[in-house]
Each structure stands twice: as C-alpha cells, then as structure tokens.
Amino acid sequence: MSYASPVRRSAESMARVDLKSIERLRSVVRLLKKDDAVSELLNSCNRVGEAYLFGGLVRDALFGSTGVFGDVDIFVSGPLDAEFVESISRVHRRTNFGGMRLVVGRYDVDIWELSKSHAFRFERGSQKNVGGLLATVCFSTDAVAVSLVSGKILVDRSFNRTMKSRIFEFVSKPDVLEILQVVRVARIFVKNGVRPNLDVSKYFVDGVKEFGVDGLIGAEQKWKGRRLLDRRTVQVVEDYCRSSLSSGLVLDEPWFGDGTLFPSERI
C-alpha cells in the first residue's frame, strides 16, 4: 500500500463539538474498561507508555453512528511486552500493520507500538508520534485518537474541519485506486452521515468505473458486522458524487428518491 507523503504536522486538540458526541465517546471508553481482560491489557500498556484508542470506533462515536462494536484499535507510545500481550489473549496473530490481532474478553483488538506502525515504514519523513500517525490515515474522519490514560482527544487539523463542515477529505491520498478505500468512501458516507469533498467524490466515481458496482459490494465482505452496500446504495452514492462534480460544489444532501435510502443501516 503506497500513499502520498503527508504534510509534516503535529496533532492538535479537537475543536468544540456537541456534548452528546463527547459523551458517546466516553461511554465507549467506559464500556471497554468494564471488561476485565481489556482493563488488564490497558493497565499493562499504560505502565510502559500511553495507550490510545484509534480508528473507526472513535470516529463512529464522535459522528453519531449507532450499533454494536467488536473491533478495537489501540496503539501504545511505549514498548509492548509481547510475552504479556500473548499471555492475555487466547488467540493472537501478527497483522500487516506492525501489530498483533488479539481476542481480549469480548473484543477483537488490534494493538501495536506507535513507533513500529506500518505507516512509518513507507513515510520516511513522518514523525514517529501521534501527529505523524494521524497524518498517514487515508480519510479525515479517521484522523483522531483518544488517550486511554488522560481521556484527551488528539486530531489532525483535517478532522476538525470535517467535524465543523460534515465534509470529509483525504489526509493521505493513495497513489493508485484501491478498492477497499473506494468501498470506505461509501461506508463513511452511509454510516457517519458526512459527505465527500470533490477530490474524494472523483476518487469514488473513478473507483466504480474501475471495479464495478458488484466488485465494491463483494469487497465489502472483508468488513465484520453489518453490510451497508447494495446496488441501490452504491448507485445513489455515485449519482451524488457525479452531481457534486458537475456542479463544482459539495451538495447538501443526496437525492434519496422515494423510500429509505439505506435499508441495511436501519436497526
């Protein structure tokens, strides 16, 4: 996986958002810590550094997505004790991102040392800190992490822009079309209620042309949990992106037509 070099920058504090978003995130953190096995893992991590919750779980909480979560992404600022990590998980394996996939309590946990993140193998100029990691994510909706020690939320500035505008953008755009990232454009749009900017819209339209609607739906099988994409959903997202590109503006809302746009998202 190859990405364009990110701009050198540091993480910043999250812009003011509504209290409901913050409380949703706090509830997720409290729920995790109630699991004895997860709590034991975090306590061990925090003795050697600082553990951060990262990825889709944080994004979904802040943008208001509902539903049960199972995948947890955690990075640690200090060195991980591999023997301890393996002893606390009944199942573990190495991942492609520089860490380990564990089954801890009720959760699947991906955990890795910050300095050994997969992203830093390719971004030679990146700072090996939280800001450097957040600057390597693909989309601005993912450029956020919360400390599991202090509770402080750190973001790339692009995340703050997305929180304010509800429009998401690339942070580190893939050099080539990647089918899973094309799928993620539609999933983020559907699940989190944020709209793609023009650059992301073009990437999605190009992806549909390259991989086809059925190809995107098939690639979504790599995700656990609810499937969000069907032929109608992909078509509506593509039509929205094409309309935005034609007008040169990010449109306020997609045209849903009659009935529910995303029936698979309803609980």
C-alpha positions in Angstrom: 0.0 0.0 0.0 1.6 3.3 -1.1 0.5 6.8 0.0 1.5 10.3 -1.0 3.7 11.9 1.6 1.7 13.7 4.3 2.4 17.3 5.3 4.6 17.4 8.4 2.5 18.5 11.3 1.5 17.7 14.9 -1.7 16.5 16.4 -3.9 19.2 17.9 -6.8 19.2 20.3 -10.3 18.6 19.0 -12.4 21.6 18.1 -15.5 22.2 20.2 -18.2 19.7 19.4 -21.6 19.0 20.9 -21.5 17.4 24.3 -23.5 14.4 23.0 -20.6 13.4 20.8 -18.1 13.6 23.6 -20.4 11.6 25.9 -20.8 8.9 23.3 -17.0 8.5 23.1 -16.7 8.5 26.9 -19.4 5.8 27.0 -17.4 3.7 24.6 -14.2 4.1 26.7 -16.1 3.2 29.9 -17.6 0.1 28.3 -14.2 -1.1 27.2 -12.7 -0.6 30.6 -15.5 -2.6 32.3 -14.2 -5.7 30.5 -11.7 -7.1 33.0 -9.4 -8.6 30.3 -9.3 -5.3 28.3 -8.7 -3.4 31.6 -5.8 -5.6 32.4 -4.3 -5.2 29.0 -4.6 -1.4 29.2 -3.1 -1.2 32.7 0.0 -3.1 31.4 0.3 -0.9 28.3 0.0 2.3 30.4 2.9 1.2 32.6 5.3 1.5 29.6 3.7 4.4 27.8 0.3 5.8 26.9 -2.4 3.7 25.2 -4.7 5.4 22.7 -8.0 4.3 21.2 -7.8 4.9 17.4 -9.7 4.2 14.2 -13.3 3.5 13.3 -14.6 3.1 16.9 -13.6 6.6 17.8 -14.9 8.0 14.5 -18.3 6.3 14.8 -18.8 7.5 18.4 -18.0 11.2 17.5 -20.0 11.2 14.3 -23.0 9.6 15.9 -23.1 6.2 14.3 -25.0 3.6 16.3 -24.6 -0.1 16.6 -22.6 -2.8 18.4 -18.9 -2.7 18.0 -16.4 -5.5 18.1 -13.1 -4.4 16.5 -10.9 -2.2 18.7 -7.7 -0.5 17.5 -5.1 0.6 20.2 -1.6 1.9 19.8 0.9 2.4 22.6 3.5 5.1 22.9 6.0 2.8 24.7 7.4 -0.7 24.0 4.9 -3.6 24.2 5.8 -6.7 26.2 5.0 -9.3 23.6 5.0 -12.2 26.1 2.5 -10.5 28.3 0.3 -9.5 25.4 0.2 -13.0 24.1 -0.5 -14.4 27.6 -3.6 -12.3 28.0 -5.1 -13.3 24.7 -6.5 -16.8 23.9 -6.0 -16.1 20.2 -3.3 -13.9 18.6 -1.6 -13.4 15.3 0.6 -10.8 13.7 -1.1 -8.2 11.4 0.1 -6.4 8.3 0.2 -3.1 10.2 3.0 -3.8 12.6 1.0 -5.1 15.5 -0.9 -8.1 16.8 -4.6 -9.2 16.5 -5.8 -10.4 19.9 -9.0 -11.7 21.3 -9.4 -9.9 24.6 -12.5 -10.5 26.6 -15.4 -9.9 24.2 -13.4 -7.9 21.7 -11.1 -8.3 18.8 -8.2 -6.0 19.5 -5.5 -4.8 17.1 -2.6 -3.4 19.1 0.8 -2.1 18.1 3.7 0.1 19.3 3.3 3.6 17.8 6.9 3.8 16.6 6.5 0.5 14.7 3.3 1.4 12.9 3.1 0.1 9.4 2.6 3.6 8.1 6.1 4.7 9.2 7.7 2.0 7.1 6.7 4.0 4.0 6.6 7.6 5.2 10.3 8.1 5.8 9.8 11.8 6.6 7.0 11.2 9.1 7.4 12.0 12.7 7.0 8.9 14.8 4.5 10.4 17.2 0.7 10.7 17.4 0.6 13.6 15.0 2.7 11.6 12.5 0.3 8.7 12.7 -2.8 10.8 12.3 -1.2 12.4 9.2 -0.9 9.0 7.5 -4.6 7.9 7.5 -6.5 7.9 4.3 -9.5 10.0 5.3 -10.0 12.9 7.6 -12.8 11.0 9.5 -10.1 8.6 10.8 -7.5 11.2 11.9 -8.5 11.1 15.6 -7.2 9.2 18.7 -8.2 9.4 22.4 -5.8 8.8 25.3 -6.9 5.9 27.5 -4.9 7.5 30.3 -6.0 11.1 30.3 -9.0 11.0 28.1 -7.6 13.8 25.9 -8.7 13.7 22.2 -6.0 14.4 19.6 -6.7 15.0 16.0 -5.2 16.1 12.7 -6.5 19.5 11.7 -8.4 17.9 8.8 -10.6 16.1 11.4 -11.6 19.4 13.0 -12.6 20.7 9.5 -14.7 17.7 9.0 -16.4 17.9 12.4 -17.4 21.5 11.6 -18.4 21.1 7.9 -19.5 17.4 7.9 -17.5 17.1 4.7 -14.6 14.6 4.7 -11.4 14.8 2.7 -8.2 12.9 2.0 -5.4 13.2 4.6 -3.0 10.9 2.7 -4.4 10.0 -0.7 -3.5 6.6 -2.1 -1.2 6.9 -5.2 -3.5 4.5 -7.1 -7.1 3.4 -6.9 -7.5 0.9 -4.0 -10.8 -1.0 -3.9 -11.1 -1.1 -0.2 -10.6 2.7 0.1 -13.3 3.2 -2.6 -15.6 1.0 -0.6 -14.8 3.0 2.5 -15.9 6.2 0.8 -19.4 4.8 0.5 -19.4 3.3 4.0 -18.3 6.5 5.7 -21.0 8.4 3.7 -23.7 6.0 4.7 -22.7 5.2 8.2 -21.5 8.5 9.5 -23.6 11.0 7.6 -20.7 13.0 6.3 -20.3 14.0 2.6 -17.2 13.5 0.4 -15.4 16.6 -0.9 -14.8 16.9 -4.6 -11.5 15.1 -4.6 -13.0 12.1 -2.7 -16.0 12.2 -5.0 -13.8 11.9 -8.0 -11.9 9.0 -6.4 -15.2 7.2 -5.8 -16.6 7.7 -9.3 -13.2 6.5 -10.8 -13.4 3.5 -8.4 -16.9 2.5 -9.6 -15.7 2.7 -13.2 -12.6 0.6 -12.4 -14.1 -2.1 -10.1 -17.8 -2.0 -10.9 -20.7 -2.0 -8.5 -20.6 -5.7 -7.9 -16.9 -5.5 -7.2 -17.4 -3.0 -4.5 -20.2 -4.9 -2.9 -18.1 -8.1 -3.0 -15.0 -6.3 -1.5 -17.2 -5.1 1.5 -17.2 -8.8 2.7 -13.9 -8.0 4.3 -15.7 -6.0 7.0 -17.3 -7.6 10.0 -20.7 -6.7 11.2 -23.4 -5.1 9.1 -23.2 -4.8 5.4 -24.1 -1.3 4.2 -23.7 -1.6 0.5 -26.1 -2.9 -2.1 -26.6 -2.0 -5.7 -29.1 0.8 -4.9 -26.8 2.3 -2.2 -23.7 2.4 -4.5 -25.8 3.9 -7.3 -27.1 6.7 -5.1 -23.7 7.5 -3.7 -22.2 7.5 -7.2 -25.0 9.8 -8.5 -24.4 12.1 -5.6 -20.7 12.3 -6.3 -21.2 12.9 -10.0 -23.7 15.7 -9.3 -21.2 17.3 -7.0 -18.5 17.1 -9.6 -20.8 18.5 -12.3 -21.8 21.5 -10.1 -18.3 22.0 -8.7 -19.8 22.1 -5.3 -20.3 19.7 -2.4 -24.1 19.2 -2.4 -26.0 19.5 0.8 -27.8 16.1 0.6 -28.1 13.2 -1.8 -31.4 12.8 -3.5 -33.0 9.8 -1.8 -36.0 9.4 -4.0 -39.0 7.6 -2.5 -38.4 5.3 0.5 -35.4 4.7 2.6 -32.0 5.1 1.0 -30.0 2.8 3.2 -32.3 0.0 4.4 -29.4 -2.1 5.6 -28.3 0.6 8.0 -31.7 0.6 9.9 -31.7 -1.4 13.1 
